[in-house]
Structure formats: structure tokens, C-alpha cells
Amino acid sequence: MCDLEFSKLAFAIWYMDDGCKRTDCNAFRISTDSFNYNEQLILKDLISERLSITSKIHRKGKTWNLYIPNKHANDFIEHIYPFVIDSMKYKISLTP
């Protein structure tokens, strides 16, 4: 498995475990509450570097979460879809 495929698998597993689709739009959130802001920046850069997807860091109370805006949602799904198990596909279904 090449590095890019491994990265896609890693992001798929991470999203299946700690991710959710926002209910008010076609955007995704990855619960990264336990990381400090500087670590969030590293994760944000990693998503950009490995998947060519722009993510944002959103405040969630006293913590931070990674946020993949709806304009990048389809790209994110395209990368991780082959690795998402059937019982978790509901997490990546987009509303028309």
C-alpha cells in the first residue's frame, strides 16, 4: 500500500471513530478536542498535505475541532469512501 493510500485509510478510520457530519449542512467535523491549538494546526496541515483538502479549526466551547467545509466535503468523501465500512456510510451521506 502506497503512502497516499495508507493516509486515506488512516483518515477514514479516524473519521469513522471521531468524525460526524453536521446536521445543518454538508460539512464534516472531526472531534480533536484533546489536541491543543498548535497540534490542531499540525493536523490541519496534514490533511492539506496528504489529501489536498482545506480544513478549518473551529472553537467548540473550551476546545477545538477540525472542520471540513461543505465545499470540500465531496473531495473528502472521495478519498475515504473506499475504506469506510458499510455500517459507517451514514456518516458520509450528503444531503442533496
mmCIF file of the C-alpha atoms, coordinates in Angstrom:
data_MODEL
# 
_entry.id   MODEL 
# 
loop_
_atom_site.group_PDB 
_atom_site.id 
_atom_site.type_symbol 
_atom_site.label_atom_id 
_atom_site.label_alt_id 
_atom_site.label_comp_id 
_atom_site.label_asym_id 
_atom_site.label_entity_id 
_atom_site.label_seq_id 
_atom_site.pdbx_PDB_ins_code 
_atom_site.Cartn_x 
_atom_site.Cartn_y 
_atom_site.Cartn_z 
_atom_site.occupancy 
_atom_site.B_iso_or_equiv 
_atom_site.pdbx_formal_charge 
_atom_site.auth_seq_id 
_atom_site.auth_comp_id 
_atom_site.auth_asym_id 
_atom_site.auth_atom_id 
_atom_site.pdbx_PDB_model_num 
ATOM 1  C CA . MET A 1 1  ? 0.000   0.000  0.000  1.00 0.00 ? 1  MET A CA 1 
ATOM 2  C CA . CYS A 1 2  ? 1.467   3.357  -1.004 1.00 0.00 ? 2  CYS A CA 1 
ATOM 3  C CA . ASP A 1 3  ? 1.752   6.298  1.383  1.00 0.00 ? 3  ASP A CA 1 
ATOM 4  C CA . LEU A 1 4  ? -1.251  8.090  -0.121 1.00 0.00 ? 4  LEU A CA 1 
ATOM 5  C CA . GLU A 1 5  ? -3.497  5.029  0.173  1.00 0.00 ? 5  GLU A CA 1 
ATOM 6  C CA . PHE A 1 6  ? -2.294  4.499  3.737  1.00 0.00 ? 6  PHE A CA 1 
ATOM 7  C CA . SER A 1 7  ? -3.105  8.138  4.513  1.00 0.00 ? 7  SER A CA 1 
ATOM 8  C CA . LYS A 1 8  ? -6.609  7.756  3.074  1.00 0.00 ? 8  LYS A CA 1 
ATOM 9  C CA . LEU A 1 9  ? -7.136  4.616  5.159  1.00 0.00 ? 9  LEU A CA 1 
ATOM 10 C CA . ALA A 1 10 ? -5.873  6.390  8.282  1.00 0.00 ? 10 ALA A CA 1 
ATOM 11 C CA . PHE A 1 11 ? -8.196  9.352  7.702  1.00 0.00 ? 11 PHE A CA 1 
ATOM 12 C CA . ALA A 1 12 ? -11.137 7.017  7.054  1.00 0.00 ? 12 ALA A CA 1 
ATOM 13 C CA . ILE A 1 13 ? -10.541 5.181  10.321 1.00 0.00 ? 13 ILE A CA 1 
ATOM 14 C CA . TRP A 1 14 ? -10.081 8.446  12.181 1.00 0.00 ? 14 TRP A CA 1 
ATOM 15 C CA . TYR A 1 15 ? -13.297 9.880  10.726 1.00 0.00 ? 15 TYR A CA 1 
ATOM 16 C CA . MET A 1 16 ? -15.321 6.712  11.397 1.00 0.00 ? 16 MET A CA 1 
ATOM 17 C CA . ASP A 1 17 ? -14.194 6.821  15.016 1.00 0.00 ? 17 ASP A CA 1 
ATOM 18 C CA . ASP A 1 18 ? -14.173 10.540 15.831 1.00 0.00 ? 18 ASP A CA 1 
ATOM 19 C CA . GLY A 1 19 ? -15.996 12.253 12.988 1.00 0.00 ? 19 GLY A CA 1 
ATOM 20 C CA . CYS A 1 20 ? -19.516 13.397 12.321 1.00 0.00 ? 20 CYS A CA 1 
ATOM 21 C CA . LYS A 1 21 ? -21.484 15.116 9.606  1.00 0.00 ? 21 LYS A CA 1 
ATOM 22 C CA . ARG A 1 22 ? -23.038 18.392 10.613 1.00 0.00 ? 22 ARG A CA 1 
ATOM 23 C CA . THR A 1 23 ? -26.804 18.178 10.585 1.00 0.00 ? 23 THR A CA 1 
ATOM 24 C CA . ASP A 1 24 ? -27.346 21.685 9.218  1.00 0.00 ? 24 ASP A CA 1 
ATOM 25 C CA . CYS A 1 25 ? -25.087 21.465 6.161  1.00 0.00 ? 25 CYS A CA 1 
ATOM 26 C CA . ASN A 1 26 ? -22.842 19.148 4.159  1.00 0.00 ? 26 ASN A CA 1 
ATOM 27 C CA . ALA A 1 27 ? -19.747 19.673 6.246  1.00 0.00 ? 27 ALA A CA 1 
ATOM 28 C CA . PHE A 1 28 ? -17.765 17.353 8.479  1.00 0.00 ? 28 PHE A CA 1 
ATOM 29 C CA . ARG A 1 29 ? -16.314 17.719 11.932 1.00 0.00 ? 29 ARG A CA 1 
ATOM 30 C CA . ILE A 1 30 ? -13.535 15.618 13.422 1.00 0.00 ? 30 ILE A CA 1 
ATOM 31 C CA . SER A 1 31 ? -13.514 15.611 17.205 1.00 0.00 ? 31 SER A CA 1 
ATOM 32 C CA . THR A 1 32 ? -9.999  16.620 18.082 1.00 0.00 ? 32 THR A CA 1 
ATOM 33 C CA . ASP A 1 33 ? -10.875 18.052 21.496 1.00 0.00 ? 33 ASP A CA 1 
ATOM 34 C CA . SER A 1 34 ? -7.866  16.552 23.235 1.00 0.00 ? 34 SER A CA 1 
ATOM 35 C CA . PHE A 1 35 ? -5.371  18.367 20.990 1.00 0.00 ? 35 PHE A CA 1 
ATOM 36 C CA . ASN A 1 36 ? -4.229  21.889 21.812 1.00 0.00 ? 36 ASN A CA 1 
ATOM 37 C CA . TYR A 1 37 ? -4.428  24.657 19.217 1.00 0.00 ? 37 TYR A CA 1 
ATOM 38 C CA . ASN A 1 38 ? -0.864  24.176 17.925 1.00 0.00 ? 38 ASN A CA 1 
ATOM 39 C CA . GLU A 1 39 ? -1.477  20.460 17.496 1.00 0.00 ? 39 GLU A CA 1 
ATOM 40 C CA . GLN A 1 40 ? -4.685  21.305 15.629 1.00 0.00 ? 40 GLN A CA 1 
ATOM 41 C CA . LEU A 1 41 ? -2.589  23.352 13.197 1.00 0.00 ? 41 LEU A CA 1 
ATOM 42 C CA . ILE A 1 42 ? -0.362  20.333 12.586 1.00 0.00 ? 42 ILE A CA 1 
ATOM 43 C CA . LEU A 1 43 ? -3.410  18.131 11.906 1.00 0.00 ? 43 LEU A CA 1 
ATOM 44 C CA . LYS A 1 44 ? -4.900  20.781 9.604  1.00 0.00 ? 44 LYS A CA 1 
ATOM 45 C CA . ASP A 1 45 ? -1.638  20.944 7.637  1.00 0.00 ? 45 ASP A CA 1 
ATOM 46 C CA . LEU A 1 46 ? -1.516  17.152 7.454  1.00 0.00 ? 46 LEU A CA 1 
ATOM 47 C CA . ILE A 1 47 ? -4.987  16.992 5.890  1.00 0.00 ? 47 ILE A CA 1 
ATOM 48 C CA . SER A 1 48 ? -3.945  19.643 3.398  1.00 0.00 ? 48 SER A CA 1 
ATOM 49 C CA . GLU A 1 49 ? -0.664  17.912 2.579  1.00 0.00 ? 49 GLU A CA 1 
ATOM 50 C CA . ARG A 1 50 ? -1.979  14.351 2.321  1.00 0.00 ? 50 ARG A CA 1 
ATOM 51 C CA . LEU A 1 51 ? -5.471  14.897 0.856  1.00 0.00 ? 51 LEU A CA 1 
ATOM 52 C CA . SER A 1 52 ? -5.204  18.373 -0.703 1.00 0.00 ? 52 SER A CA 1 
ATOM 53 C CA . ILE A 1 53 ? -8.246  19.425 1.315  1.00 0.00 ? 53 ILE A CA 1 
ATOM 54 C CA . THR A 1 54 ? -8.569  22.724 3.109  1.00 0.00 ? 54 THR A CA 1 
ATOM 55 C CA . SER A 1 55 ? -9.895  22.273 6.615  1.00 0.00 ? 55 SER A CA 1 
ATOM 56 C CA . LYS A 1 56 ? -10.526 24.818 9.327  1.00 0.00 ? 56 LYS A CA 1 
ATOM 57 C CA . ILE A 1 57 ? -10.127 24.895 13.067 1.00 0.00 ? 57 ILE A CA 1 
ATOM 58 C CA . HIS A 1 58 ? -13.364 25.675 14.887 1.00 0.00 ? 58 HIS A CA 1 
ATOM 59 C CA . ARG A 1 59 ? -13.849 26.537 18.509 1.00 0.00 ? 59 ARG A CA 1 
ATOM 60 C CA . LYS A 1 60 ? -16.138 24.146 20.356 1.00 0.00 ? 60 LYS A CA 1 
ATOM 61 C CA . GLY A 1 61 ? -16.627 25.509 23.854 1.00 0.00 ? 61 GLY A CA 1 
ATOM 62 C CA . LYS A 1 62 ? -13.215 25.400 25.504 1.00 0.00 ? 62 LYS A CA 1 
ATOM 63 C CA . THR A 1 63 ? -11.715 23.061 22.909 1.00 0.00 ? 63 THR A CA 1 
ATOM 64 C CA . TRP A 1 64 ? -11.045 22.978 19.175 1.00 0.00 ? 64 TRP A CA 1 
ATOM 65 C CA . ASN A 1 65 ? -12.251 20.700 16.374 1.00 0.00 ? 65 ASN A CA 1 
ATOM 66 C CA . LEU A 1 66 ? -11.173 20.215 12.796 1.00 0.00 ? 66 LEU A CA 1 
ATOM 67 C CA . TYR A 1 67 ? -13.862 21.197 10.354 1.00 0.00 ? 67 TYR A CA 1 
ATOM 68 C CA . ILE A 1 68 ? -14.091 20.244 6.686  1.00 0.00 ? 68 ILE A CA 1 
ATOM 69 C CA . PRO A 1 69 ? -16.370 22.791 4.994  1.00 0.00 ? 69 PRO A CA 1 
ATOM 70 C CA . ASN A 1 70 ? -19.084 21.747 2.589  1.00 0.00 ? 70 ASN A CA 1 
ATOM 71 C CA . LYS A 1 71 ? -17.126 22.969 -0.446 1.00 0.00 ? 71 LYS A CA 1 
ATOM 72 C CA . HIS A 1 72 ? -14.545 20.230 0.305  1.00 0.00 ? 72 HIS A CA 1 
ATOM 73 C CA . ALA A 1 73 ? -16.982 17.572 1.528  1.00 0.00 ? 73 ALA A CA 1 
ATOM 74 C CA . ASN A 1 74 ? -17.188 15.687 -1.776 1.00 0.00 ? 74 ASN A CA 1 
ATOM 75 C CA . ASP A 1 75 ? -13.388 15.604 -2.090 1.00 0.00 ? 75 ASP A CA 1 
ATOM 76 C CA . PHE A 1 76 ? -13.070 14.273 1.444  1.00 0.00 ? 76 PHE A CA 1 
ATOM 77 C CA . ILE A 1 77 ? -15.646 11.552 0.767  1.00 0.00 ? 77 ILE A CA 1 
ATOM 78 C CA . GLU A 1 78 ? -13.943 10.596 -2.485 1.00 0.00 ? 78 GLU A CA 1 
ATOM 79 C CA . HIS A 1 79 ? -10.679 9.978  -0.623 1.00 0.00 ? 79 HIS A CA 1 
ATOM 80 C CA . ILE A 1 80 ? -12.056 7.949  2.277  1.00 0.00 ? 80 ILE A CA 1 
ATOM 81 C CA . TYR A 1 81 ? -15.105 6.214  0.731  1.00 0.00 ? 81 TYR A CA 1 
ATOM 82 C CA . PRO A 1 82 ? -13.310 3.002  -0.362 1.00 0.00 ? 82 PRO A CA 1 
ATOM 83 C CA . PHE A 1 83 ? -12.247 2.421  3.245  1.00 0.00 ? 83 PHE A CA 1 
ATOM 84 C CA . VAL A 1 84 ? -15.479 3.287  5.060  1.00 0.00 ? 84 VAL A CA 1 
ATOM 85 C CA . ILE A 1 85 ? -17.251 0.163  6.276  1.00 0.00 ? 85 ILE A CA 1 
ATOM 86 C CA . ASP A 1 86 ? -20.932 -0.252 5.402  1.00 0.00 ? 86 ASP A CA 1 
ATOM 87 C CA . SER A 1 87 ? -22.203 0.364  8.924  1.00 0.00 ? 87 SER A CA 1 
ATOM 88 C CA . MET A 1 88 ? -20.458 3.764  8.946  1.00 0.00 ? 88 MET A CA 1 
ATOM 89 C CA . LYS A 1 89 ? -21.526 5.014  5.491  1.00 0.00 ? 89 LYS A CA 1 
ATOM 90 C CA . TYR A 1 90 ? -24.307 7.039  7.113  1.00 0.00 ? 90 TYR A CA 1 
ATOM 91 C CA . LYS A 1 91 ? -21.564 9.346  8.409  1.00 0.00 ? 91 LYS A CA 1 
ATOM 92 C CA . ILE A 1 92 ? -20.613 10.379 4.886  1.00 0.00 ? 92 ILE A CA 1 
ATOM 93 C CA . SER A 1 93 ? -24.014 10.647 3.196  1.00 0.00 ? 93 SER A CA 1 
ATOM 94 C CA . LEU A 1 94 ? -24.608 14.136 1.856  1.00 0.00 ? 94 LEU A CA 1 
ATOM 95 C CA . THR A 1 95 ? -27.960 15.826 1.564  1.00 0.00 ? 95 THR A CA 1 
ATOM 96 C CA . PRO A 1 96 ? -28.850 16.989 -1.931 1.00 0.00 ? 96 PRO A CA 1 
# 
